[in-house]
Amino acid sequence: MALPAYPGMPSLAEQWREGAMHYVDFSEARDNFFERARIALDNDGTKR
C-alpha cells in the first residue's frame, strides 16, 4: 500500500474512480460533438 504523497491526498481507488468519471464525460462529449457535426452537415444540404 503506497503512502499518500501529501496529507489529504485521495487514495488510488478514489483517483481511479475520478479518472473513470472524466473518461465517461469525455466519451459523451465526443459523441455529442460528432452528432452536432452530422446535424451541421445535414443542415448544410450536403450528403454524407
C-alpha distance matrix in Angstrom:
0.0 3.8 6.5 9.4 12.3 14.7 15.4 15.8 13.9 13.3 10.0 9.6 11.4 14.0 14.5 15.1 17.5 19.3 19.6 21.0 23.4 24.6 25.2 27.3 29.2 29.9 31.2 33.4 34.7 35.4 37.4 39.3 40.1 41.7 43.4 45.0 46.0 47.7 49.5 50.6 52.0 53.8 55.3 56.4 58.6 57.1 56.2 52.7
3.8 0.0 3.8 6.5 8.7 11.6 12.9 13.8 11.5 11.7 9.0 8.7 11.6 13.6 13.3 14.4 17.2 18.3 18.5 20.5 22.7 23.4 24.2 26.6 28.2 28.6 30.3 32.6 33.5 34.3 36.5 38.3 38.9 40.5 42.5 43.8 44.7 46.7 48.5 49.3 50.7 52.8 54.1 55.0 57.4 55.9 55.2 51.8
6.5 3.8 0.0 3.8 6.4 8.5 9.5 10.9 9.4 10.5 8.8 9.9 12.9 13.9 13.8 15.8 18.2 18.7 19.4 21.8 23.6 24.1 25.5 27.9 29.0 29.6 31.7 33.7 34.4 35.4 37.8 39.2 39.8 41.8 43.7 44.7 45.7 47.9 49.5 50.2 51.9 53.9 55.0 56.0 58.5 57.2 56.7 53.4
9.4 6.5 3.8 0.0 3.8 5.4 6.7 7.7 5.8 7.6 7.2 8.8 12.0 12.0 11.5 14.2 16.4 16.3 17.2 19.9 21.3 21.6 23.4 25.8 26.5 27.1 29.5 31.3 31.8 33.1 35.6 36.7 37.2 39.4 41.3 42.0 43.2 45.5 46.9 47.5 49.4 51.4 52.3 53.3 56.0 54.8 54.5 51.3
12.3 8.7 6.4 3.8 0.0 3.8 7.1 9.0 6.8 9.6 10.0 11.0 14.6 14.3 12.9 15.8 18.2 17.5 17.9 21.1 22.3 22.0 23.9 26.6 27.0 27.2 29.9 31.8 31.8 33.0 35.8 36.8 37.0 39.3 41.4 41.9 42.8 45.4 46.8 47.1 48.9 51.2 52.0 52.8 55.6 54.3 54.2 51.1
14.7 11.6 8.5 5.4 3.8 0.0 3.8 6.4 5.7 9.3 10.9 12.9 16.0 14.9 13.9 17.3 19.1 18.0 19.1 22.3 23.0 22.7 25.0 27.5 27.5 28.1 31.0 32.5 32.4 33.9 36.7 37.4 37.6 40.2 42.1 42.4 43.5 46.2 47.4 47.6 49.7 51.9 52.5 53.3 56.2 55.2 55.3 52.3
15.4 12.9 9.5 6.7 7.1 3.8 0.0 3.8 5.5 8.9 10.8 13.7 16.1 14.7 14.6 18.2 19.3 18.4 20.1 23.1 23.3 23.6 26.2 28.2 28.2 29.2 32.1 33.3 33.3 35.2 37.8 38.3 38.8 41.5 43.1 43.4 44.9 47.4 48.4 48.8 51.0 53.0 53.5 54.6 57.5 56.7 56.7 53.9
15.8 13.8 10.9 7.7 9.0 6.4 3.8 0.0 3.8 6.3 8.9 12.2 13.9 11.9 12.3 15.9 16.5 15.4 17.7 20.4 20.3 20.9 23.6 25.3 25.2 26.6 29.4 30.4 30.6 32.7 35.0 35.4 36.2 39.0 40.3 40.6 42.3 44.8 45.6 46.1 48.5 50.3 50.8 52.0 54.9 54.2 54.3 51.4
13.9 11.5 9.4 5.8 6.8 5.7 5.5 3.8 0.0 3.8 6.5 9.0 11.4 9.6 9.2 12.8 14.0 12.9 14.6 17.5 17.9 18.2 20.7 22.7 22.9 23.9 26.6 27.9 28.1 29.9 32.4 33.1 33.7 36.3 37.8 38.3 39.8 42.2 43.2 43.8 46.0 47.9 48.5 49.7 52.5 51.6 51.5 48.6
13.3 11.7 10.5 7.6 9.6 9.3 8.9 6.3 3.8 0.0 3.8 6.6 8.0 5.8 6.2 9.7 10.4 9.8 12.0 14.4 14.8 15.7 18.1 19.8 20.2 21.6 24.0 25.3 25.9 27.7 29.9 30.7 31.6 34.1 35.4 36.2 37.8 40.0 41.0 41.9 44.0 45.7 46.5 47.8 50.5 49.6 49.3 46.4
10.0 9.0 8.8 7.2 10.0 10.9 10.8 8.9 6.5 3.8 0.0 3.8 5.4 5.1 6.2 8.6 9.9 10.6 12.2 14.2 15.4 16.6 18.3 20.0 21.2 22.5 24.4 25.9 27.0 28.5 30.4 31.7 32.7 34.8 36.3 37.4 38.8 40.8 42.1 43.1 45.0 46.7 47.8 49.1 51.5 50.5 49.9 46.8
9.6 8.7 9.9 8.8 11.0 12.9 13.7 12.2 9.0 6.6 3.8 0.0 3.8 5.4 5.0 6.0 8.5 9.7 10.2 12.1 14.1 15.1 16.1 18.2 19.8 20.6 22.3 24.2 25.4 26.4 28.4 30.0 31.0 32.7 34.4 35.7 36.9 38.8 40.4 41.4 43.0 44.8 46.1 47.3 49.6 48.3 47.6 44.4
11.4 11.6 12.9 12.0 14.6 16.0 16.1 13.9 11.4 8.0 5.4 3.8 0.0 3.8 5.4 5.0 6.1 8.6 9.7 10.4 12.3 14.2 15.1 16.5 18.4 19.7 21.0 22.6 24.2 25.4 27.0 28.7 30.0 31.7 33.0 34.5 36.0 37.6 39.0 40.4 42.0 43.6 44.9 46.4 48.5 47.3 46.5 43.3
14.0 13.6 13.9 12.0 14.3 14.9 14.7 11.9 9.6 5.8 5.1 5.4 3.8 0.0 3.8 5.4 5.1 6.1 8.5 9.8 10.6 12.4 14.2 15.4 16.6 18.3 20.1 21.3 22.6 24.3 25.9 27.1 28.5 30.5 31.7 32.9 34.6 36.4 37.6 38.8 40.7 42.2 43.3 44.8 47.2 46.3 45.7 42.6
14.5 13.3 13.8 11.5 12.9 13.9 14.6 12.3 9.2 6.2 6.2 5.0 5.4 3.8 0.0 3.8 5.5 5.1 6.1 8.6 9.8 10.6 12.3 14.3 15.3 16.3 18.4 20.0 20.9 22.3 24.4 25.7 26.6 28.7 30.2 31.3 32.7 34.7 36.1 37.0 38.8 40.6 41.7 43.0 45.4 44.3 43.8 40.7
15.1 14.4 15.8 14.2 15.8 17.3 18.2 15.9 12.8 9.7 8.6 6.0 5.0 5.4 3.8 0.0 3.8 5.4 4.9 6.1 8.6 9.8 10.3 12.3 14.2 15.0 16.4 18.3 19.7 20.7 22.5 24.2 25.3 27.0 28.5 30.0 31.3 33.0 34.6 35.8 37.3 39.0 40.4 41.7 43.9 42.6 41.8 38.6
17.5 17.2 18.2 16.4 18.2 19.1 19.3 16.5 14.0 10.4 9.9 8.5 6.1 5.1 5.5 3.8 0.0 3.8 5.4 5.0 6.2 8.7 9.8 10.6 12.4 14.2 15.4 16.7 18.4 19.9 21.3 22.7 24.3 26.1 27.1 28.6 30.3 31.9 33.1 34.6 36.4 37.7 39.0 40.6 42.8 41.8 41.0 37.9
19.3 18.3 18.7 16.3 17.5 18.0 18.4 15.4 12.9 9.8 10.6 9.7 8.6 6.1 5.1 5.4 3.8 0.0 3.8 5.4 5.1 6.4 8.7 10.0 10.6 12.3 14.4 15.5 16.5 18.3 20.2 21.2 22.4 24.6 25.8 26.9 28.6 30.5 31.6 32.7 34.7 36.3 37.3 38.8 41.2 40.3 39.9 36.9
19.6 18.5 19.4 17.2 17.9 19.1 20.1 17.7 14.6 12.0 12.2 10.2 9.7 8.5 6.1 4.9 5.4 3.8 0.0 3.8 5.3 5.1 6.2 8.7 9.8 10.4 12.4 14.3 15.1 16.3 18.4 19.9 20.7 22.7 24.3 25.5 26.7 28.7 30.2 31.2 32.9 34.7 35.9 37.1 39.5 38.3 37.8 34.6
21.0 20.5 21.8 19.9 21.1 22.3 23.1 20.4 17.5 14.4 14.2 12.1 10.4 9.8 8.6 6.1 5.0 5.4 3.8 0.0 3.8 5.4 5.0 6.2 8.6 9.7 10.6 12.4 14.2 15.2 16.6 18.4 19.8 21.3 22.6 24.3 25.7 27.2 28.7 30.2 31.7 33.2 34.6 36.1 38.2 37.0 36.2 33.0
23.4 22.7 23.6 21.3 22.3 23.0 23.3 20.3 17.9 14.8 15.4 14.1 12.3 10.6 9.8 8.6 6.2 5.1 5.3 3.8 0.0 3.8 5.4 5.2 6.2 8.5 10.0 10.7 12.3 14.2 15.6 16.6 18.3 20.3 21.2 22.5 24.4 26.0 27.1 28.5 30.4 31.8 32.9 34.5 36.8 36.0 35.4 32.5
24.6 23.4 24.1 21.6 22.0 22.7 23.6 20.9 18.2 15.7 16.6 15.1 14.2 12.4 10.6 9.8 8.7 6.4 5.1 5.4 3.8 0.0 3.8 5.4 5.0 6.0 8.6 9.8 10.3 12.0 14.2 15.1 16.1 18.4 19.8 20.7 22.3 24.3 25.5 26.5 28.4 30.1 31.1 32.5 34.9 34.0 33.7 30.8
25.2 24.2 25.5 23.4 23.9 25.0 26.2 23.6 20.7 18.1 18.3 16.1 15.1 14.2 12.3 10.3 9.8 8.7 6.2 5.0 5.4 3.8 0.0 3.8 5.4 5.0 6.2 8.6 9.8 10.4 12.3 14.2 15.1 16.7 18.3 19.8 21.0 22.7 24.3 25.5 27.0 28.7 30.2 31.4 33.6 32.3 31.6 28.5
27.3 26.6 27.9 25.8 26.6 27.5 28.2 25.3 22.7 19.8 20.0 18.2 16.5 15.4 14.3 12.3 10.6 10.0 8.7 6.2 5.2 5.4 3.8 0.0 3.8 5.4 5.3 6.2 8.6 9.9 10.7 12.4 14.2 15.7 16.6 18.4 20.0 21.3 22.7 24.3 25.9 27.2 28.6 30.3 32.3 31.3 30.5 27.5
29.2 28.2 29.0 26.5 27.0 27.5 28.2 25.2 22.9 20.2 21.2 19.8 18.4 16.6 15.3 14.2 12.4 10.6 9.8 8.6 6.2 5.0 5.4 3.8 0.0 3.8 5.6 5.2 6.1 8.6 10.0 10.5 12.2 14.5 15.3 16.3 18.3 20.1 21.0 22.3 24.4 25.7 26.7 28.4 30.7 30.0 29.7 27.0
29.9 28.6 29.6 27.1 27.2 28.1 29.2 26.6 23.9 21.6 22.5 20.6 19.7 18.3 16.3 15.0 14.2 12.3 10.4 9.7 8.5 6.0 5.0 5.4 3.8 0.0 3.8 5.4 5.1 6.1 8.6 9.8 10.4 12.5 14.1 15.2 16.4 18.5 19.9 20.8 22.6 24.4 25.5 26.7 29.1 28.1 27.7 24.9
31.2 30.3 31.7 29.5 29.9 31.0 32.1 29.4 26.6 24.0 24.4 22.3 21.0 20.1 18.4 16.4 15.4 14.4 12.4 10.6 10.0 8.6 6.2 5.3 5.6 3.8 0.0 3.8 5.4 5.0 6.2 8.6 9.7 10.7 12.3 14.2 15.3 16.6 18.4 19.9 21.2 22.7 24.3 25.6 27.6 26.4 25.6 22.6
33.4 32.6 33.7 31.3 31.8 32.5 33.3 30.4 27.9 25.3 25.9 24.2 22.6 21.3 20.0 18.3 16.7 15.5 14.3 12.4 10.7 9.8 8.6 6.2 5.2 5.4 3.8 0.0 3.8 5.4 5.1 6.2 8.6 10.1 10.5 12.2 14.2 15.4 16.5 18.3 20.0 21.1 22.4 24.2 26.2 25.5 24.9 22.2
34.7 33.5 34.4 31.8 31.8 32.4 33.3 30.6 28.1 25.9 27.0 25.4 24.2 22.6 20.9 19.7 18.4 16.5 15.1 14.2 12.3 10.3 9.8 8.6 6.1 5.1 5.4 3.8 0.0 3.8 5.5 5.0 6.1 8.8 9.8 10.4 12.2 14.3 15.2 16.3 18.3 19.9 20.8 22.3 24.7 24.1 24.0 21.5
35.4 34.3 35.4 33.1 33.0 33.9 35.2 32.7 29.9 27.7 28.5 26.4 25.4 24.3 22.3 20.7 19.9 18.3 16.3 15.2 14.2 12.0 10.4 9.9 8.6 6.1 5.0 5.4 3.8 0.0 3.8 5.4 5.0 6.4 8.6 9.9 10.6 12.5 14.3 15.3 16.6 18.5 20.0 21.0 23.2 22.0 21.7 18.8
37.4 36.5 37.8 35.6 35.8 36.7 37.8 35.0 32.4 29.9 30.4 28.4 27.0 25.9 24.4 22.5 21.3 20.2 18.4 16.6 15.6 14.2 12.3 10.7 10.0 8.6 6.2 5.1 5.5 3.8 0.0 3.8 5.4 5.3 6.1 8.6 9.8 10.6 12.4 14.2 15.4 16.6 18.4 19.9 21.6 20.6 19.9 17.1
39.3 38.3 39.2 36.7 36.8 37.4 38.3 35.4 33.1 30.7 31.7 30.0 28.7 27.1 25.7 24.2 22.7 21.2 19.9 18.4 16.6 15.1 14.2 12.4 10.5 9.8 8.6 6.2 5.0 5.4 3.8 0.0 3.8 5.5 5.0 6.1 8.5 9.8 10.5 12.1 14.2 15.2 16.3 18.1 20.3 19.8 19.7 17.5
40.1 38.9 39.8 37.2 37.0 37.6 38.8 36.2 33.7 31.6 32.7 31.0 30.0 28.5 26.6 25.3 24.3 22.4 20.7 19.8 18.3 16.1 15.1 14.2 12.2 10.4 9.7 8.6 6.1 5.0 5.4 3.8 0.0 3.8 5.4 5.2 6.2 8.7 9.9 10.5 12.4 14.3 15.3 16.4 18.8 18.1 18.3 16.0
41.7 40.5 41.8 39.4 39.3 40.2 41.5 39.0 36.3 34.1 34.8 32.7 31.7 30.5 28.7 27.0 26.1 24.6 22.7 21.3 20.3 18.4 16.7 15.7 14.5 12.5 10.7 10.1 8.8 6.4 5.3 5.5 3.8 0.0 3.8 5.4 4.9 6.2 8.6 9.7 10.5 12.3 14.1 15.1 17.0 15.7 15.3 12.7
43.4 42.5 43.7 41.3 41.4 42.1 43.1 40.3 37.8 35.4 36.3 34.4 33.0 31.7 30.2 28.5 27.1 25.8 24.3 22.6 21.2 19.8 18.3 16.6 15.3 14.1 12.3 10.5 9.8 8.6 6.1 5.0 5.4 3.8 0.0 3.8 5.4 5.1 6.3 8.6 9.9 10.6 12.3 14.2 15.8 15.3 14.8 12.8
45.0 43.8 44.7 42.0 41.9 42.4 43.4 40.6 38.3 36.2 37.4 35.7 34.5 32.9 31.3 30.0 28.6 26.9 25.5 24.3 22.5 20.7 19.8 18.4 16.3 15.2 14.2 12.2 10.4 9.9 8.6 6.1 5.2 5.4 3.8 0.0 3.8 5.4 5.0 6.1 8.6 9.8 10.4 12.1 14.5 14.5 15.0 13.6
46.0 44.7 45.7 43.2 42.8 43.5 44.9 42.3 39.8 37.8 38.8 36.9 36.0 34.6 32.7 31.3 30.3 28.6 26.7 25.7 24.4 22.3 21.0 20.0 18.3 16.4 15.3 14.2 12.2 10.6 9.8 8.5 6.2 4.9 5.4 3.8 0.0 3.8 5.4 5.0 6.2 8.6 9.8 10.4 12.8 12.0 12.5 10.9
47.7 46.7 47.9 45.5 45.4 46.2 47.4 44.8 42.2 40.0 40.8 38.8 37.6 36.4 34.7 33.0 31.9 30.5 28.7 27.2 26.0 24.3 22.7 21.3 20.1 18.5 16.6 15.4 14.3 12.5 10.6 9.8 8.7 6.2 5.1 5.4 3.8 0.0 3.8 5.4 5.1 6.2 8.6 9.8 11.0 10.1 9.9 8.2
49.5 48.5 49.5 46.9 46.8 47.4 48.4 45.6 43.2 41.0 42.1 40.4 39.0 37.6 36.1 34.6 33.1 31.6 30.2 28.7 27.1 25.5 24.3 22.7 21.0 19.9 18.4 16.5 15.2 14.3 12.4 10.5 9.9 8.6 6.3 5.0 5.4 3.8 0.0 3.8 5.4 5.0 6.1 8.5 10.1 10.6 11.1 10.7
50.6 49.3 50.2 47.5 47.1 47.6 48.8 46.1 43.8 41.9 43.1 41.4 40.4 38.8 37.0 35.8 34.6 32.7 31.2 30.2 28.5 26.5 25.5 24.3 22.3 20.8 19.9 18.3 16.3 15.3 14.2 12.1 10.5 9.7 8.6 6.1 5.0 5.4 3.8 0.0 3.8 5.4 5.1 6.1 8.9 9.4 11.1 11.0
52.0 50.7 51.9 49.4 48.9 49.7 51.0 48.5 46.0 44.0 45.0 43.0 42.0 40.7 38.8 37.3 36.4 34.7 32.9 31.7 30.4 28.4 27.0 25.9 24.4 22.6 21.2 20.0 18.3 16.6 15.4 14.2 12.4 10.5 9.9 8.6 6.2 5.1 5.4 3.8 0.0 3.8 5.4 5.0 6.7 6.0 7.5 7.5
53.8 52.8 53.9 51.4 51.2 51.9 53.0 50.3 47.9 45.7 46.7 44.8 43.6 42.2 40.6 39.0 37.7 36.3 34.7 33.2 31.8 30.1 28.7 27.2 25.7 24.4 22.7 21.1 19.9 18.5 16.6 15.2 14.3 12.3 10.6 9.8 8.6 6.2 5.0 5.4 3.8 0.0 3.8 5.3 5.4 6.1 7.0 8.0
55.3 54.1 55.0 52.3 52.0 52.5 53.5 50.8 48.5 46.5 47.8 46.1 44.9 43.3 41.7 40.4 39.0 37.3 35.9 34.6 32.9 31.1 30.2 28.6 26.7 25.5 24.3 22.4 20.8 20.0 18.4 16.3 15.3 14.1 12.3 10.4 9.8 8.6 6.1 5.1 5.4 3.8 0.0 3.8 5.3 7.7 9.9 11.5
56.4 55.0 56.0 53.3 52.8 53.3 54.6 52.0 49.7 47.8 49.1 47.3 46.4 44.8 43.0 41.7 40.6 38.8 37.1 36.1 34.5 32.5 31.4 30.3 28.4 26.7 25.6 24.2 22.3 21.0 19.9 18.1 16.4 15.1 14.2 12.1 10.4 9.8 8.5 6.1 5.0 5.3 3.8 0.0 3.8 5.5 8.8 10.7
58.6 57.4 58.5 56.0 55.6 56.2 57.5 54.9 52.5 50.5 51.5 49.6 48.5 47.2 45.4 43.9 42.8 41.2 39.5 38.2 36.8 34.9 33.6 32.3 30.7 29.1 27.6 26.2 24.7 23.2 21.6 20.3 18.8 17.0 15.8 14.5 12.8 11.0 10.1 8.9 6.7 5.4 5.3 3.8 0.0 3.8 6.7 9.7
57.1 55.9 57.2 54.8 54.3 55.2 56.7 54.2 51.6 49.6 50.5 48.3 47.3 46.3 44.3 42.6 41.8 40.3 38.3 37.0 36.0 34.0 32.3 31.3 30.0 28.1 26.4 25.5 24.1 22.0 20.6 19.8 18.1 15.7 15.3 14.5 12.0 10.1 10.6 9.4 6.0 6.1 7.7 5.5 3.8 0.0 3.8 6.6
56.2 55.2 56.7 54.5 54.2 55.3 56.7 54.3 51.5 49.3 49.9 47.6 46.5 45.7 43.8 41.8 41.0 39.9 37.8 36.2 35.4 33.7 31.6 30.5 29.7 27.7 25.6 24.9 24.0 21.7 19.9 19.7 18.3 15.3 14.8 15.0 12.5 9.9 11.1 11.1 7.5 7.0 9.9 8.8 6.7 3.8 0.0 3.8
52.7 51.8 53.4 51.3 51.1 52.3 53.9 51.4 48.6 46.4 46.8 44.4 43.3 42.6 40.7 38.6 37.9 36.9 34.6 33.0 32.5 30.8 28.5 27.5 27.0 24.9 22.6 22.2 21.5 18.8 17.1 17.5 16.0 12.7 12.8 13.6 10.9 8.2 10.7 11.0 7.5 8.0 11.5 10.7 9.7 6.6 3.8 0.0
